[in-house]
Amino acid sequence: MDLKLKDKVVVICGAAGKEGSIGETILSRLVDEGAIPAIIDRNDRGYQYAEKIQKKGIDALFCKTDVTKPEEIENAIRTIAEKYGRIDVVLNNVGVNDGVGLDASYEEFMQSLKLNMVSYFLIVKHALPFLKKSKGNILNIGSKVALTGQGRTSGYAASKGGVLALTREWAVDLVPFGIRSNAIIIAESWTPSYDSWIKTLPNGEAKLKSIVKKIPLENRMTETLEIADTCLFTISERSSHTTGQFIFVDGGYVHLDRALLTEQ
Ligand SMILES: NC(=O)c1ccc[n+]([C@@H]2O[C@H](COP(=O)([O-])OP(=O)(O)OC[C@H]3O[C@@H](n4cnc5c(N)ncnc54)[C@H](O)[C@@H]3O)[C@@H](O)[C@H]2O)c1
């Protein structure tokens, strides 16, 4: 199936993570399809990624940006718009499960909201004039934490809850412009950040085993490629009548009958 993403300008935020992260995997699938990625991230790795893509003969741009700084987001979108004159898709993937819990300060909580939710608002806000022209679409990366809670992570949970609300709000708000807005919800996916988190736990290996056996479909974690391919389909015109949807790529983790849980 041709997704017809060739030459589409896709703003992807949070795509300069380590190889094997969700953003980096989506980035490489976009390149496979011939899309032009405009990466927004604070990590310098983005320069290498953009250079590598350009060597393949595909245009790419990296805008080094701390997304907790509103003026940096505005600059990034301006730079992208000046270079390409268009934006077809905004794919918001930035997110850090930062453990800002009830014991955190007001400032820490607000900082978590800025990173994990307010950045989504600002990117869409500044890209909107271009999305209106291109009849583009928005895809937000959500988390099961918005729906199930996790414990000790109020900032991230509130943000990801807000991201789902914004996904639906924008779907309604932007109907008159033919702009679609959807979210992909992830539960457990093995990424370098996940690996780092497991390593911080006293019984990391045991914890990992107990998580994996609770994932109904095949008792395994979701592969980043499975997430990336669903993202690509959703942003493509092959999904042209899908809007306001929360699409779960989670092996049944959030919704399926608990009777499926593997016994000890
Ligand atoms: N891995 C999972 O199991 C899982 C589960 C649910 C949701 N998610 C969501 O998927 C997305 C990607 O997750 P991942 O595991 O690949 O994470 P990751 O840590 O690899 O990616 C986060 C990216 O955000 C960037 N970033 C962090 N702070 C920034 C800032 N202030 N300014 C600009 N960029 C910043 C990082 O450089 C990195 O590229 C996130 O939204 C995450 O919440 C992941």
Ligand as a Chemical Component Dictionary entry (heavy atoms), coordinates in Angstrom:
data_LIG
# 
_chem_comp.id                   LIG 
_chem_comp.type                 NON-POLYMER 
_chem_comp.pdbx_formal_charge   0 
_chem_comp.three_letter_code    LIG 
# 
loop_
_chem_comp_atom.comp_id 
_chem_comp_atom.atom_id 
_chem_comp_atom.alt_atom_id 
_chem_comp_atom.type_symbol 
_chem_comp_atom.charge 
_chem_comp_atom.model_Cartn_x 
_chem_comp_atom.model_Cartn_y 
_chem_comp_atom.model_Cartn_z 
_chem_comp_atom.pdbx_ordinal 
LIG N1  N1  N 0  8.315  3.441  26.005 1  
LIG C1  C1  C 0  7.115  3.228  26.482 2  
LIG O1  O1  O 0  6.787  2.123  26.956 3  
LIG C2  C2  C 0  6.080  4.324  26.461 4  
LIG C3  C3  C 0  4.838  4.084  27.066 5  
LIG C4  C4  C 0  3.865  5.072  26.996 6  
LIG C5  C5  C 0  4.120  6.258  26.335 7  
LIG N2  N2  N 1  5.347  6.476  25.791 8  
LIG C6  C6  C 0  5.556  7.782  25.138 9  
LIG O2  O2  O 0  6.234  7.617  23.902 10 
LIG C7  C7  C 0  7.029  8.765  23.616 11 
LIG C8  C8  C 0  8.472  8.377  23.297 12 
LIG O3  O3  O 0  8.980  7.590  24.329 13 
LIG P1  P1  P 0  10.471 6.989  24.335 14 
LIG O4  O4  O 0  10.455 5.890  25.328 15 
LIG O5  O5  O -1 10.932 6.733  22.946 16 
LIG O6  O6  O 0  11.230 8.222  25.003 17 
LIG P2  P2  P 0  12.635 8.963  24.726 18 
LIG O7  O7  O 0  13.108 9.392  26.073 19 
LIG O8  O8  O 0  13.552 8.128  23.919 20 
LIG O9  O9  O 0  12.192 10.185 23.865 21 
LIG C9  C9  C 0  11.936 11.449 24.387 22 
LIG C10 C10 C 0  12.529 12.480 23.465 23 
LIG O10 O10 O 0  12.185 13.756 23.999 24 
LIG C11 C11 C 0  13.341 14.586 23.948 25 
LIG N3  N3  N 0  13.230 15.616 24.994 26 
LIG C12 C12 C 0  13.184 15.432 26.337 27 
LIG N4  N4  N 0  13.086 16.637 26.968 28 
LIG C13 C13 C 0  13.071 17.585 25.974 29 
LIG C14 C14 C 0  12.989 19.000 25.978 30 
LIG N5  N5  N 0  12.907 19.722 27.114 31 
LIG N6  N6  N 0  12.999 19.649 24.796 32 
LIG C15 C15 C 0  13.083 18.960 23.633 33 
LIG N7  N7  N 0  13.157 17.615 23.564 34 
LIG C16 C16 C 0  13.147 16.937 24.737 35 
LIG C17 C17 C 0  14.514 13.653 24.155 36 
LIG O11 O11 O 0  15.720 14.228 23.689 37 
LIG C18 C18 C 0  14.053 12.439 23.357 38 
LIG O12 O12 O 0  14.431 12.548 22.006 39 
LIG C19 C19 C 0  6.865  9.688  24.839 40 
LIG O13 O13 O 0  5.844  10.625 24.611 41 
LIG C20 C20 C 0  6.443  8.717  25.927 42 
LIG O14 O14 O 0  5.739  9.361  26.951 43 
LIG C21 C21 C 0  6.321  5.545  25.835 44 
# 
loop_
_chem_comp_bond.comp_id 
_chem_comp_bond.atom_id_1 
_chem_comp_bond.atom_id_2 
_chem_comp_bond.value_order 
_chem_comp_bond.pdbx_ordinal 
LIG N1  C1  SING 1  
LIG C1  O1  DOUB 2  
LIG C1  C2  SING 3  
LIG C2  C3  SING 4  
LIG C2  C21 DOUB 5  
LIG C3  C4  DOUB 6  
LIG C4  C5  SING 7  
LIG C5  N2  DOUB 8  
LIG N2  C6  SING 9  
LIG N2  C21 SING 10 
LIG C6  O2  SING 11 
LIG C6  C20 SING 12 
LIG O2  C7  SING 13 
LIG C7  C8  SING 14 
LIG C7  C19 SING 15 
LIG C8  O3  SING 16 
LIG O3  P1  SING 17 
LIG P1  O4  DOUB 18 
LIG P1  O5  SING 19 
LIG P1  O6  SING 20 
LIG O6  P2  SING 21 
LIG P2  O7  DOUB 22 
LIG P2  O8  SING 23 
LIG P2  O9  SING 24 
LIG O9  C9  SING 25 
LIG C9  C10 SING 26 
LIG C10 O10 SING 27 
LIG C10 C18 SING 28 
LIG O10 C11 SING 29 
LIG C11 N3  SING 30 
LIG C11 C17 SING 31 
LIG N3  C12 SING 32 
LIG N3  C16 SING 33 
LIG C12 N4  DOUB 34 
LIG N4  C13 SING 35 
LIG C13 C14 SING 36 
LIG C13 C16 DOUB 37 
LIG C14 N5  SING 38 
LIG C14 N6  DOUB 39 
LIG N6  C15 SING 40 
LIG C15 N7  DOUB 41 
LIG N7  C16 SING 42 
LIG C17 O11 SING 43 
LIG C17 C18 SING 44 
LIG C18 O12 SING 45 
LIG C19 O13 SING 46 
LIG C19 C20 SING 47 
LIG C20 O14 SING 48 
# 
